[in-house]
Amino acid sequence: MLNIILFGPPYAGKGTQSQNIIEKYGLIHLSTGDLLRAEMKEGTELGKSAQKLINDGLLVPDEVVIGMINNKIKSNKSAKGFIFDGFPRTVPQAGALDHLCVENGITIDAVIGLTVEKDELTKRAVLRGQTSNRADDKDPVVISKRIVVYQEETAPVADYYRKKGIYKEVDGMNSIEQVFKDISKILDLVKQ
């Protein structure tokens, strides 16, 4: 089993690289964004409250996100592994993921951090806003706030995993193909 976290700021290319990893390694994609969008689309209470927070550029409460992740792990016991995309976003979530892993008998094998310069993140956000038809990707205030929230609340998670010796950085400024080659090198070593 191969379990990894794909880490990086909003618009760093995590979704694109997740798809490449899923195709090559057969992992199950655990994207908190996708899980939340599904709840919002279904109009559940969770979805409605999450929608307001997301529209304001804020994070959804830990217990909600952790519960969704745990349900997904438990319902996929025979998986080849998982790719966590957009989770953990805070150090407390990283600790909660450690507990989920123990509870479910799995380990995190690698954390791959995509590094992208702030100006490039903004450019990518604007581009995604033009193609995604998601209102939250078109509002410069929300985009800017997301990047600030990432720097303040999520970036410290990298240190959490550096201390565990499983954090690896990949230059997200390279082409999509080169980024994937760099990620694959790391994953192929981890799998051995």
ABEGO torsion letter per residue (X at the ends): XBBBBBBEBBGAGAAAAAAAAAAAAGBBBBBAAAAAAAAAAAGBAAAAAAAAAAAAGBBBBAAAAAAAAAAAAAABAABAEBBBBGOBABAAAAAAAAAAAAAAGBBBABBBBBBBBAAAAAAAAAAAAAAAGBAAAABAAAAAAAAAAAAAAAAAAAAAAAAAGABBBBBAABBAAAAAAAAAAAAAAAAX
